Amino acid sequence: MPTVNKKSGQAVWVGWLLVMLGVALLIVGLVSFFLAAPPCAINACPSIFSGYYAVYWIEIFAGLVMIALGIGLVLQARRIQRSLAAQHSTSATSSSPSPSMSPI
């Protein structure tokens, strides 16, 4: 019976949660970025990097960071699970040798 590492299983779920929250923040930031554009006079729109848009950039960057952290956490947890499974399979075969009969 293979061993299951509970913490790496939880890390996978936390990683997917971070990815989903990051995607949600990214979508909210992009949608509000385009919907909340100020009405501009001819050639008088504020710069996209001005303080008016600062709230939306923070949401976008936070979403990107959460997506990257979530993907990294999922990949690392799966790597740990694979190494534990490989370690368990090699220890199970090497620690219990089959009995052998020697002819007399």
C-alpha positions as CSV (number, residue, x, y, z in Angstrom):
1,M,0.0,0.0,0.0
2,P,1.6,3.3,-1.0
3,T,2.1,6.0,1.6
4,V,0.3,9.2,1.2
5,N,1.9,12.5,2.3
6,K,-1.0,14.5,3.7
7,K,0.9,17.8,3.6
8,S,1.8,17.6,0.0
9,G,-1.8,16.7,-0.9
10,Q,-2.9,19.9,1.0
11,A,-0.2,21.9,-0.8
12,V,-1.7,20.9,-4.1
13,W,-5.2,22.1,-3.0
14,V,-3.7,25.4,-1.7
15,G,-1.8,25.8,-4.9
16,W,-4.9,25.4,-7.0
17,L,-6.8,27.8,-4.7
18,L,-4.1,30.4,-5.2
19,V,-4.3,29.9,-9.0
20,M,-8.1,30.4,-9.0
21,L,-7.9,33.5,-6.8
22,G,-5.1,34.9,-9.0
23,V,-7.2,34.4,-12.1
24,A,-10.2,36.0,-10.4
25,L,-8.1,39.0,-9.3
26,L,-6.6,39.3,-12.8
27,I,-10.0,39.2,-14.5
28,V,-11.4,41.8,-12.0
29,G,-8.4,44.0,-12.5
30,L,-8.6,43.9,-16.3
31,V,-12.3,44.3,-16.5
32,S,-12.4,47.3,-14.1
33,F,-9.3,48.7,-15.9
34,F,-11.3,48.9,-19.2
35,L,-14.7,49.7,-17.8
36,A,-13.6,52.5,-15.4
37,A,-11.7,54.5,-18.0
38,P,-12.2,58.2,-17.3
39,P,-14.1,60.3,-19.9
40,C,-11.3,62.1,-21.8
41,A,-11.3,65.4,-23.5
42,I,-9.4,65.5,-26.8
43,N,-5.7,64.6,-26.0
44,A,-6.3,65.1,-22.3
45,C,-6.5,61.5,-20.9
46,P,-4.4,60.7,-17.9
47,S,-1.4,58.5,-18.5
48,I,-2.1,54.8,-18.0
49,F,0.6,54.8,-15.3
50,S,-1.0,57.7,-13.4
51,G,-2.4,57.4,-9.9
52,Y,-5.9,57.1,-11.3
53,Y,-5.2,53.6,-12.6
54,A,-3.0,52.5,-9.6
55,V,-5.8,50.4,-8.0
56,Y,-6.2,48.3,-11.2
57,W,-2.5,47.7,-11.6
58,I,-2.3,46.4,-8.0
59,E,-5.1,43.9,-8.7
60,I,-3.5,42.8,-12.0
61,F,0.0,42.4,-10.4
62,A,-1.5,40.6,-7.4
63,G,-3.3,38.2,-9.6
64,L,-0.2,37.5,-11.6
65,V,1.8,36.8,-8.5
66,M,-0.8,34.6,-7.0
67,I,-1.0,32.6,-10.2
68,A,2.8,32.1,-10.3
69,L,2.9,31.1,-6.6
70,G,0.1,28.7,-7.0
71,I,1.6,27.0,-10.1
72,G,5.0,26.7,-8.3
73,L,3.3,25.2,-5.2
74,V,1.4,22.7,-7.2
75,L,4.5,21.6,-9.2
76,Q,6.6,21.3,-6.0
77,A,4.0,19.3,-4.2
78,R,3.6,16.9,-7.1
79,R,7.4,16.5,-7.2
80,I,7.4,15.6,-3.5
81,Q,4.6,13.1,-4.0
82,R,6.5,11.4,-6.9
83,S,9.7,11.2,-5.0
84,L,7.9,9.7,-2.0
85,A,6.2,7.2,-4.2
86,A,9.5,6.2,-5.8
87,Q,11.2,6.0,-2.5
88,H,8.4,3.8,-1.1
89,S,8.4,1.5,-4.1
90,T,12.2,1.0,-3.9
91,S,12.2,0.4,-0.2
92,A,9.4,-2.1,-0.4
93,T,11.3,-4.2,-2.9
94,S,14.7,-4.0,-1.3
95,S,13.7,-4.5,2.3
96,S,11.7,-7.7,1.9
97,P,13.6,-10.2,-0.2
98,S,11.9,-13.3,-1.2
99,P,13.0,-16.4,0.7
100,S,15.2,-18.8,-1.3
101,M,15.7,-22.5,-0.9
102,S,19.1,-23.9,-1.3
103,P,19.4,-27.5,-2.5
104,I,21.1,-29.9,-0.1
